[in-house]
Amino acid sequence: MAFRNVTTSDRGAVRTLTVNRPDKLNALNRETIGELTLAFRQAAQDDAVRVVVLAGAGDKAFVAGADISEMTAWSPTRAQAASRAGQELMLTIERLGKPVLAKIQGYALGGGMELAMACHLRVASDRAKFGQPEIGLGLIPGFGGTQRLTRLAGRGAALELCLLGHQIDAARAERLGVVTRVVPADELDATVDGMADQLAAAAPLALKGILDAVIEGAECAIDQGLAFETQGFAIAFSTDDMREGTGAFLERRKPSFKGS
Ligand code: CAA
């Protein structure tokens, strides 16, 4: 299906979804949120896709937030629905069962930072800027920022960024654990491609086991989290890929994982 605000491209098993509203710094309007949710669901269902890269079009922004021009006429009820739709997108990404990598070349603000934080890995250019500026609009983050920033960076950093609303650079975001890796701007594409290729070549069911155990386990008591881990560990032993990976190690060759 063709989208208006999201472009899709495949390179082997790597699907790239690009938010494509560069004139509006890729701000997330309602239509874009709907399209992204659908595009991620399609990627989840497509066995040929093993990794998703999420990017923003143009040089300036990954995503500069929810679309402020849509918000001015919202009632509290409409705002509630919009918040839930945004949160649903973020949960769809977080629970995709396949690794999602955010490629961040510029502003990741408000809903854009929330979108990045829902991804499993974040690679940023050294020119990228992060922030939760909603307080300056008389708002609070509505797409999960208060929760994911706290989980990623701790309560102190979440309160600092949300209460003061200032931007931070990529180096600080990396120190806070919000960004996985920062690279010079001209190395961003190659770094993301390399990371995506590594993930695309890995055993998909083992990747899923890790995602499930880490993400679901972070939300529950350790006993239950350990049960998730045991479940994923046992499932791995039912796969050809586990036999291939261990066999290749013992035979001193590179494994070739098939996804079964
Ligand atoms: N919503 C709608 N339009 C946006 C936008 C947003 N979040 N961010 C940028 N744009 C639009 C601008 O209105 C402008 O459009 P026009 O050319 O038609 O006027 C275009 O994108 C370019 O932006 P600027 O001219 O402002 O570019 P700049 O380089 O001067 O500034 C910026 C860049 C600092 C990122 C600035 O655009 C900015 O502050 N944007 C808003 C950031 C923000 O507050 N985000 C949070 C939104 S609320 C939210 O996300 C809530 C939530 O949690 C769900």
Residues whose N, C-alpha, C, O or C-beta is under 5 A from the ligand:
A	BS01	CAA	D23 K24 L25 A27 A64 G65 A66 D67 I68 S69 Y107 L109 G110 G111 P133 E134 I140 P141 G142 F143
